[in-house]
Amino acid sequence: MNKQTNWIFFDLDGTLLDNFYTLYEAYIDFLNEFNIKGSKKEFEKLNGPSIPEIVCILKDRYKLNDDENNLIKIYLNKIDNVYKNNIKPVADANYILEKLSKNYKLALVTSSSHKIAFELIKQQGWRKYFQDYVFGNEVEYSKPNPQIYKLALTKTGSTPSEVVVVEDSINGIKSAKQAKIFTIGFANNHPEEELSEAGANKIITKLKDIVSILEDRDNNNYEIIASG
């Protein structure tokens, strides 16, 4: 096989960790503090930005009078509380990380802060799989802005043509595609058609299906550079 792919960039929340609804619970609890009823539709649109960005959006949208730093602390406390419920990996996450790490370099690219994400990675015993990391607190603009994936390319010294991204969110896919990277949409929390509309090159419903896509891509069955 003429391997063209050298790096796999993984999202964390909802892609490797089955915590989409856990984070949704934190969002609902945060708004409840101000007698505001949240919605899944709103939360889905907030899947991608960092916690400070989410808080800024909610503060402006609902005219919250509290200091922004205090609001961020409240939101983070909500996340800490729900994470105590024992976050679990997505099915096949351990298998796919073990398998891919034998043939590819892996990087984690997440909108979560270093403090939150790295602790979760340690809890799962995944530090051994990743050669590099990019956290939400390292960029000014989070997904869907491409800045986080462009930073990942810079950190890893890679080019878009040798990278594959795995993302479960609309904003994450848009971010990777704007960075011109071949992107696999994982239909774990969003319908396949929505991921396709966001620009995903391929769609999977199980993480283990990444393997066959990589084999096809490296056999030149797919366009190497993800356009558009």
FENLINHU-V984029 format. One record per residue. N is the residue number from 0. RES is the residue in one letter. PHI is phi as a letter, one per 20 degrees, with the letter a starting at -180 (NA if undefined). PSI is psi as a letter, one per 30 degrees, with the letter a starting at -180 (* if undefined). D_FIRST is the distance of its C-alpha to the first C-alpha in whole Angstrom. Layout:
N&RES&PHI&PSI&D_FIRST / N&RES&PHI&PSI&D_FIRST
//
This chain:
0&M&NA&k&0 / 1&N&e&i&4 / 2&K&f&k&6 / 3&Q&e&f&9 / 4&T&e&k&11 / 5&N&d&e&13 / 6&W&c&k&16 / 7&I&d&k&17 / 8&F&e&j&21 / 9&F&d&k&23 / 10&D&f&l&27 / 11&L&d&d&29 / 12&D&f&j&32 / 13&G&n&f&31 / 14&T&d&e&27 / 15&L&d&e&27 / 16&L&d&k&31 / 17&D&e&i&33 / 18&N&c&g&36 / 19&F&g&e&36 / 20&Y&f&f&39 / 21&T&f&e&40 / 22&L&f&e&40 / 23&Y&f&e&42 / 24&E&f&e&45 / 25&A&f&e&45 / 26&Y&f&e&45 / 27&I&f&e&48 / 28&D&f&e&50 / 29&F&f&e&50 / 30&L&f&e&52 / 31&N&f&f&54 / 32&E&g&f&56 / 33&F&d&g&57 / 34&N&l&h&58 / 35&I&d&k&55 / 36&K&e&j&53 / 37&G&e&l&49 / 38&S&b&l&47 / 39&K&f&e&43 / 40&K&f&e&43 / 41&E&f&e&44 / 42&F&f&e&42 / 43&E&f&e&39 / 44&K&f&f&39 / 45&L&e&g&40 / 46&N&e&j&36 / 47&G&q&e&35 / 48&P&f&l&38 / 49&S&f&l&39 / 50&I&g&e&42 / 51&P&g&e&44 / 52&E&f&e&43 / 53&I&f&e&43 / 54&V&f&e&47 / 55&C&f&e&48 / 56&I&f&e&47 / 57&L&f&e&49 / 58&K&f&e&52 / 59&D&f&e&52 / 60&R&f&e&52 / 61&Y&d&g&54 / 62&K&l&h&57 / 63&L&f&k&56 / 64&N&e&f&59 / 65&D&f&l&58 / 66&D&f&k&56 / 67&E&g&e&52 / 68&N&f&e&52 / 69&N&f&e&54 / 70&L&f&e&52 / 71&I&f&e&48 / 72&K&f&e&50 / 73&I&f&e&51 / 74&Y&f&e&48 / 75&L&f&e&46 / 76&N&f&e&48 / 77&K&f&e&48 / 78&I&f&e&44 / 79&D&g&e&45 / 80&N&f&e&47 / 81&V&f&f&45 / 82&Y&f&f&42 / 83&K&f&f&44 / 84&N&f&g&43 / 85&N&m&i&40 / 86&I&f&k&37 / 87&K&d&l&34 / 88&P&f&l&31 / 89&V&f&l&29 / 90&A&g&k&28 / 91&D&m&f&24 / 92&A&f&e&25 / 93&N&f&e&25 / 94&Y&f&e&22 / 95&I&f&e&19 / 96&L&f&e&20 / 97&E&f&e&20 / 98&K&f&e&17 / 99&L&f&e&15 / 100&S&f&f&17 / 101&K&f&f&15 / 102&N&c&f&12 / 103&Y&c&l&14 / 104&K&e&k&17 / 105&L&d&k&20 / 106&A&c&k&23 / 107&L&d&k&26 / 108&V&c&j&27 / 109&T&c&k&30 / 110&S&f&f&34 / 111&S&f&l&36 / 112&S&f&l&37 / 113&H&g&e&36 / 114&K&g&e&39 / 115&I&f&e&38 / 116&A&f&e&34 / 117&F&f&e&34 / 118&E&f&e&37 / 119&L&f&e&35 / 120&I&f&e&31 / 121&K&f&e&34 / 122&Q&f&e&35 / 123&Q&e&f&32 / 124&G&m&h&31 / 125&W&d&f&28 / 126&R&g&e&28 / 127&K&f&f&26 / 128&Y&e&f&23 / 129&F&d&k&24 / 130&Q&e&f&23 / 131&D&b&l&26 / 132&Y&b&k&28 / 133&V&c&k&30 / 134&F&d&l&33 / 135&G&g&e&35 / 136&N&f&f&38 / 137&E&e&f&36 / 138&V&c&l&36 / 139&E&f&e&39 / 140&Y&c&k&38 / 141&S&e&l&36 / 142&K&g&k&33 / 143&P&e&g&33 / 144&N&f&k&34 / 145&P&f&f&31 / 146&Q&g&e&32 / 147&I&f&e&31 / 148&Y&f&e&27 / 149&K&f&e&28 / 150&L&f&e&29 / 151&A&f&e&26 / 152&L&f&e&24 / 153&T&f&e&27 / 154&K&f&e&27 / 155&T&e&f&23 / 156&G&m&h&23 / 157&S&d&l&20 / 158&T&d&l&20 / 159&P&g&e&20 / 160&S&f&f&17 / 161&E&d&g&15 / 162&V&c&k&17 / 163&V&c&k&17 / 164&V&d&k&20 / 165&V&d&j&22 / 166&E&c&k&25 / 167&D&d&f&28 / 168&S&d&l&31 / 169&I&f&e&32 / 170&N&f&e&33 / 171&G&f&e&29 / 172&I&f&e&27 / 173&K&f&e&30 / 174&S&f&e&29 / 175&A&f&e&26 / 176&K&f&e&26 / 177&Q&f&f&28 / 178&A&e&g&26 / 179&K&m&h&24 / 180&I&d&k&21 / 181&F&f&k&19 / 182&T&c&k&21 / 183&I&e&k&20 / 184&G&e&k&24 / 185&F&e&j&25 / 186&A&e&i&28 / 187&N&e&e&30 / 188&N&c&f&33 / 189&H&c&k&33 / 190&P&g&k&33 / 191&E&g&e&29 / 192&E&f&e&31 / 193&E&f&e&32 / 194&L&f&e&29 / 195&S&f&e&28 / 196&E&f&f&31 / 197&A&f&f&30 / 198&G&o&g&27 / 199&A&g&k&24 / 200&N&f&e&21 / 201&K&b&l&20 / 202&I&d&k&23 / 203&I&c&l&22 / 204&T&d&f&25 / 205&K&c&k&24 / 206&L&g&e&22 / 207&K&f&f&19 / 208&D&f&f&18 / 209&I&g&e&16 / 210&V&g&e&13 / 211&S&f&e&13 / 212&I&f&e&13 / 213&L&f&e&11 / 214&E&f&e&8 / 215&D&f&e&10 / 216&R&f&e&10 / 217&D&f&f&7 / 218&N&e&g&6 / 219&N&m&g&10 / 220&N&e&f&12 / 221&Y&c&l&14 / 222&E&f&k&16 / 223&I&f&e&15 / 224&I&e&k&18 / 225&A&f&j&20 / 226&S&e&l&24 / 227&G&m&*&27
//
